[in-house]
Amino acid sequence: MFIHSRRELLAAAALAPIAARAQDVFPSRVITVVVAYTPGGITDTLGRFAAEALQTGLNETVVVENRAGAGGLLGNGYVARSSPDGYTLLAAPTAFGIQPFIYKNLPYDTLADFAPVSLIGTSATVMVVSPDMAVNSVKDFIDYARKAEGKVNYASNGVGTPSHLSVEYFSNLVGIKMQHVPFPGSAPASLAVMSGEVSMTLLDMAPAIELAKSGKVKALAVTAPTRHYNMPDTPTIGETVPGFSALSWTGVFARAGTPRPVIDKLNAALAAFLTSPAGVERLRKLGVDARASTPEETDAWLRGQLAQWKPVVEAAGIKPE
């Protein structure tokens, strides 16, 4: 046993200078940012922004690879099994902090298998209702739902999605019951609200602003903790329901075990973009607030998300599949 351990020590000692040199020259080849969803969505868009920032900051080619499937688990699992060298990264959205509670057998451990690098940005959604509903505020809607005794319905992008769980979180805080009507995406969900088929949904800010301006929906409130610069006259849900906040987010993660010097290089490249006037403005046009963070802050954010959504999933009665 002693000889075996000595051999391991000698091998580690021989490899240490090589590993150190590899960190010093990082990056020396193409970096891949994995997006676990199809092209065109907000996660894909922000993943491409992250790739651009890394390519500029590190002076190395960075490509985006869409590995969609199994609700994001396919791409996540791919990164979790990659080499811990910083060359394979994950652009992870809000769902990353929810998946552990809606899937029985994740092919990875959300905390143990990933190394946080940085957040990219956060965004608020907007509570909208059918234009024909006789409600003009969050308080009106709560009163309406209470009188309807569980007959009010709401649309989401699907069971276990952020749009579903954010409404469940709201319902739990105010003590109302509503019927959940899942749709395969935000477009059909918003159409259902516009037609009056469904009473309410949460929409991304950009489409919510346009639909509200055209009178196709009523915008009651935003899910951010403070009023948003894009909708300064629209109150927050928290102004009526103290403590409520539900932000969407996207962050960058590497494989656990990636050397800290490599993580720091990746973080610095992202921070340079996310704190630049051009970077901030480009994300603002998408309704996203640039949010550079340290690896420690990113880790704390993810842990906070896991703590927030676990009881919501349980209260919603969602059984892990």
Secondary structure, 3 states (H helix, E strand, C coil): CHHHHHHHHHHHHHHHHHHHHHHHHCCCCCEEEEECCCCCCHHHHHHHHHHHHHHHHHCCCEEEEECCCHHHHHHHHHHHCCCCCCCEEEEEEHHHHCHHHCCCCCCCCCCCCEEEEEEEEEECEEEEECCCCCCCCHHHHHHHHHHHCCCCEEEECCCCCHHHHHHHHHHHHHCCCCEEEECCCHHHHHHHHHHCCCCEEEEEHHHHHHHHHCCCCEEEEECCCCCCCCCCCCCEHHHCCCCCCCCEEEEEEEECCCCHHHHHHHHHHHHHHHCCHHHHHHHHCCCCEECCCCHHHHHHHHHHHHHHHHHHHHHCCCCCC
